[in-house]
Amino acid sequence: MRQEQGQAQMGMDTGRDRIGRGMRRGVVVLGLAGLAACSPTERYHGYVPDAALLDTIALGASRDAVIETAGQPTTAGALGDDIYYVRSVFRHYGFFAPEEVSREVVAISFAPSGGVSNVERFDLSDGRIVPLTRRVTEDSVENGTFLRQLAGAAGNFDPSALIDDE
């Protein structure tokens, strides 16, 4: 009889076995989903014309001719007619902050006469760190309420300032 029960149980799954298999499958699926979520993705921003297209731009060409040939620039110079094409590649890895892995800048300068004077190409290795300074004006009012400031100013009143002594 005992042998029959043992054989019967071998062919049948108990609840504990099914729960264990389900848990293992769930852990495997979550692990694979976690690995897929952490795979790096790259995002491309901006546009830079390729080298063959830039070679067709002749020195002395007008600004409109350059834009017609190379396309609309990313930005223009603040003080002149220079135009810039900028392209960046950012790598996103999971929940970490994105990291810039590539940057390409094409600067097209124009002479005062209006024609192209220079075409330059820069990449991320040409970049320089620009130190930013933070200028903050100190506030003479310390953490005081309006009534405290009013009471503090009451002793600073000088009535002689109201009398005009000539």
C-alpha positions as CSV (number, residue, x, y, z in Angstrom):
1,M,0.0,0.0,0.0
2,R,2.8,2.4,0.9
3,Q,4.5,1.6,-2.4
4,E,1.3,2.5,-4.3
5,Q,1.0,5.8,-2.5
6,G,4.6,6.6,-3.3
7,Q,4.1,5.8,-7.0
8,A,0.9,7.9,-7.1
9,Q,2.7,10.9,-5.6
10,M,5.6,10.6,-8.1
11,G,3.2,11.1,-10.9
12,M,1.4,14.0,-9.2
13,D,2.7,17.4,-8.4
14,T,2.1,18.7,-5.0
15,G,1.2,22.4,-4.4
16,R,4.7,23.0,-2.9
17,D,6.4,21.8,-6.1
18,R,4.2,24.1,-8.3
19,I,4.9,27.1,-6.1
20,G,8.6,26.4,-6.2
21,R,8.7,26.2,-10.0
22,G,6.6,29.3,-10.3
23,M,8.9,31.2,-8.0
24,R,12.0,30.1,-10.0
25,R,10.4,31.1,-13.3
26,G,9.4,34.4,-11.9
27,V,12.9,35.1,-10.6
28,V,14.4,34.2,-14.0
29,V,11.9,36.4,-15.9
30,L,12.6,39.3,-13.6
31,G,16.3,38.8,-13.9
32,L,16.1,38.8,-17.7
33,A,13.9,41.9,-17.7
34,G,16.3,43.7,-15.4
35,L,19.2,42.9,-17.7
36,A,17.3,44.1,-20.7
37,A,16.3,47.4,-18.9
38,C,20.0,48.1,-18.1
39,S,21.2,47.7,-21.7
40,P,22.7,51.0,-22.9
41,T,20.8,53.0,-25.4
42,E,22.1,55.9,-27.5
43,R,20.3,59.1,-28.4
44,Y,21.4,61.3,-31.2
45,H,20.8,65.1,-31.0
46,G,21.4,67.6,-33.8
47,Y,22.8,67.5,-37.3
48,V,26.2,67.9,-38.9
49,P,26.7,67.7,-42.7
50,D,29.1,65.0,-43.8
51,A,32.6,65.8,-45.0
52,A,31.8,65.3,-48.7
53,L,29.0,67.9,-48.5
54,L,31.2,70.3,-46.7
55,D,33.9,69.9,-49.4
56,T,31.4,71.3,-52.0
57,I,31.2,74.6,-50.1
58,A,33.5,77.1,-51.8
59,L,35.3,79.9,-50.1
60,G,33.5,83.1,-50.8
61,A,30.0,81.5,-51.0
62,S,27.1,83.4,-49.5
63,R,25.4,82.5,-46.3
64,D,22.2,81.6,-48.1
65,A,24.1,79.3,-50.5
66,V,25.7,77.5,-47.6
67,I,22.3,77.0,-45.9
68,E,20.8,75.8,-49.1
69,T,23.7,73.3,-49.6
70,A,24.3,72.1,-46.0
71,G,20.9,72.6,-44.5
72,Q,19.5,74.7,-41.7
73,P,22.2,75.3,-39.0
74,T,21.8,74.3,-35.4
75,T,22.6,77.8,-34.2
76,A,24.0,81.1,-35.4
77,G,26.7,83.3,-33.9
78,A,25.6,86.0,-31.5
79,L,27.9,88.7,-32.8
80,G,28.3,87.8,-36.5
81,D,26.9,85.9,-39.4
82,D,28.8,82.7,-38.4
83,I,26.7,79.5,-38.4
84,Y,27.2,76.3,-36.4
85,Y,26.1,72.7,-36.9
86,V,26.2,70.6,-33.7
87,R,25.6,66.8,-33.2
88,S,25.9,65.0,-29.9
89,V,25.5,61.3,-28.9
90,F,24.4,60.5,-25.4
91,R,24.5,57.0,-23.9
92,H,21.8,56.2,-21.4
93,Y,22.5,53.2,-19.1
94,G,19.7,52.2,-16.9
95,F,18.8,54.7,-14.2
96,F,22.2,56.5,-14.3
97,A,22.6,60.0,-15.7
98,P,23.2,60.1,-19.5
99,E,26.8,60.5,-20.6
100,E,27.9,62.4,-23.7
101,V,30.1,60.0,-25.7
102,S,30.4,62.0,-28.9
103,R,30.1,65.6,-30.0
104,E,30.8,67.1,-33.4
105,V,30.7,70.8,-34.2
106,V,31.1,72.4,-37.7
107,A,31.7,76.1,-37.6
108,I,31.4,78.1,-40.8
109,S,32.8,81.6,-40.5
110,F,32.0,84.5,-42.9
111,A,34.1,87.5,-43.9
112,P,32.8,91.0,-43.5
113,S,32.1,91.0,-47.3
114,G,29.6,88.2,-46.7
115,G,31.4,85.2,-48.2
116,V,32.6,82.0,-46.5
117,S,36.1,82.6,-44.9
118,N,36.6,79.3,-43.0
119,V,35.1,75.9,-42.4
120,E,36.2,74.2,-39.1
121,R,35.4,70.9,-37.6
122,F,35.7,70.1,-33.9
123,D,34.9,67.0,-31.8
124,L,34.6,66.2,-28.1
125,S,38.4,66.0,-27.6
126,D,38.7,69.7,-28.7
127,G,36.4,70.8,-25.9
128,R,37.6,72.9,-23.0
129,I,36.2,73.1,-19.5
130,V,34.9,76.5,-18.9
131,P,34.8,77.4,-15.2
132,L,31.6,79.1,-14.2
133,T,31.6,81.5,-11.3
134,R,28.6,82.2,-9.2
135,R,28.2,85.7,-8.0
136,V,25.7,86.1,-5.2
137,T,24.9,89.3,-3.5
138,E,24.7,88.7,0.2
139,D,21.4,89.6,1.8
140,S,21.7,91.9,4.8
141,V,18.4,90.7,6.1
142,E,18.9,87.6,8.1
143,N,16.2,85.2,8.9
144,G,14.0,87.7,10.6
145,T,10.3,88.4,10.4
146,F,8.9,91.8,9.2
147,L,8.1,92.9,12.8
148,R,11.6,92.0,14.0
149,Q,13.1,94.1,11.1
150,L,10.8,97.0,11.9
151,A,11.7,96.9,15.6
152,G,15.4,96.7,14.8
153,A,15.2,99.7,12.5
154,A,13.5,101.9,15.1
155,G,16.7,102.6,17.0
156,N,18.5,103.7,13.8
157,F,16.3,106.8,13.3
158,D,18.2,110.1,13.3
159,P,15.9,113.2,13.6
160,S,18.7,115.6,12.6
161,A,18.5,114.2,9.1
162,L,15.1,115.8,8.8
163,I,16.2,119.3,9.8
164,D,17.8,121.3,7.0
165,D,20.7,123.3,8.5
166,E,21.9,125.8,6.0
